[in-house]
Amino acid sequence: MTRARFRTLMLAAGIVFGTSFSAQAGGKANPSDFGKVIFGTKELQFPDGCVVIDGQMTSGSFFNGLTRSDVRGRFEFRKNGAEVADYPDSVTTSIRVVGNRCGATISNSPSAIFSGHSYSVKFKVEWKDGVQMRPATLSADLAQCEGYSSVVLPYGDVAVPTVQCRMTVQSKGVPLVDHLIVSVLGPDGTRLTRLSAAP
């Protein structure tokens, strides 16, 4: 696998910038041994190809051993025997976008996203409480992005573009019942899909 450096994607207004991983905390009353929470995997189909997007949320060992239970109609989180109400001071998200073939007739990565060793995609980050959405605050103005020019796929060594971006989101005082929402936007700002993660 050959590593290629992609351009760093700038953040606009600290929110918009331009991802399966495993977590056991989400929706479970069993301890997590992995220390991470996953975003759902999405596949997007374009006229000239597909992309697969997934991701994960981590914060040191915070999510390791965190459990969630339904107590009289409300979620209760516990860690090491003590109740935990809020996220830690910050969480780190890692979002991956992979060019993929849709089938025998469409074998390219979509030009709307990838062009050679560059890409055009943005993300909008928010917190969701029930149906209410509010902007998330990022700890930096840049997303650190890396790309790979070749990935071994099940049907052979096929060169497919991949970009993975990491960002740190301020989460101090955010209730653990809230979801972190990452909207994936196209170059023109149109929302392509939305990822959600919560313990």
N, C-alpha and C positions, 0 to 999 in steps of 0.2 A: 504494500500500500504506500503510495507516494504522497507525501505531505506538501501541500501548496498553501502559501499564505494568502488569504483573501483580505481585501480592504476592510478596514474597521468601519462599522456602520455607526453613523452619528445618531444621537438622540435629539429629537425635537421637543422642546418645552419640557424636557425631563420625563416624558411619558412615552412618546412614539419613537421607536428605534428599529434600526435595520442593519424539530425535534423529533424497542420500548424499554423504559426504565422500570424499576420495581419499587413498590412501597407497600408495606403491610398495614400502615396506620389507617388509611382511608376506609371508613365504613366498617372497621373491625373493632372487636373488643379484645383482640389478642395483641400482645406486644409486638412492635416492629423490631426486627433484627438488622434492618438495612439502613436506617437513618435517613430515609428519603421518602418523598411523596411524589407520585407520578401524575403527569398530565395524560389525558387520553390520547391515543394515537389516531391521527386522521390521515386519510389519503385523498388528495385533490386531483381531479382529472381535468386536463386542458385539451384543446384540439390537437396539440402536437406532443403530448406526453403527460406524465404524472409526477407528483411529489408526495412523499410521506413525511409527516410532521409529528414529532413527539417531544417529550421533555421531562424534566424532574425538578423538584424543589428540595433543597437541603439547608441545614443550618447547624454545622458541627454535628454534635450527637443529640441535638434537641429532639428529633423525631424518633430516635432509637428508644424503644420501650414505651413509647407513648400509646395509650389505649383510649378508645372512645366507647362510651356506653350510653344507652338511652335510659335516662332516669326520670320517670314520671313525665314523659313527653318532651324532655329537653336533653341535649347532648352534654355529657360530662366527660372531661378529659383528665386522665391521671397518669402520673409518671413517678416511679419509685414510691408508690403508695400515697403520694400527695396530689391534690387536685391542682390542675393547671388551667388557667382561664384564657391566657393570651399567647400570641406568637412571641418568639424571642425578638431582640432588637432589630434583627434583619434576617432575611432569607435570601438564598442565592438560587436563581433559576438557570437552567441550562436547556436551551431550545435548539433542536436539530431539524434541519430541512434537507431531505435527501431526494435527488432526482431519481425517478424510477420508471421502468417500462410498464405500460398498462396492459400490454398483451402482445401477441405476435404482430399485430398490424401497427401498433404505436410503440416504438422502441427508443424514442428520444426523451431527453429531459426538456420540460417546457421552456421555450424561449422567453415566456413572460416572466420567469423567475431567474433562470440561469443564462449567462452568455459567456462562453469561454470560462475564464477563472474569476468571473465577477458575478454578482447576484443583485437582484432588485426585490427586496421584501422588507416590510416594516412590521413592528409589533406595537400594539397599544396595551398598556398594563393597568388593570383596575382591581379594586376589591369589591366583592359582591356579598351583600347582606340581604338574604331573602331575594327580593326583586330589585333592591336598591343598589345602584352602582356608584362608585366614587373613584376618582383617580388615585393610583398608587404613586408613592414618592420614591424615586430612585436615588441611590447613594452616590452615583457618578453620572457624568454626562455622556459616557461612552459605553457601548457594549463591546466586550472583547470577543472577537470572532476568529475562527480558524476554519480552513477548508481542506478537503482531501480530494485529489483529482481522480483516484481510482479506488473502488471498493469491490471486493470479491462477492459477487452475488451467487445464489444457489445454482444458476444455470451457467456459470463460468466467470472468468475474470473479465468483467465488463467495466469500462471507465464510466462512472456516474459521478456527477458533482454533488458534494455534500458541504454544508456549512453549519457550524455549531456556534451559537452565541451565548455568552453568560452575562448576567446582570445581577446586581444586588439591589433588593427592594427593602426599604425601611418598613418594619412591621411592628415596632414597639407600640404596645397598647391596642393592637388589632386583635379582636376576639378570635379564638380558634374556630368558631363556627363559621367565620367568613371564608369565602373561596377566593383564591387568587386567579384572576381571569387574564389570559393573554390572547388578544385578538390578533390574528395574522392578516395583514393588509397587503394588497398588491401595490405595484408602483404608482398607481393612480389614486391610492387611498381607499379603494374598495375592499371591504372585509371579505376575505376568502374563507376563513373558518375561525373558530374560537376554541381555545383550550382552557380547561378548568382544573384546579387542584386544591384539595383541602384534606387535612388529616382525618 
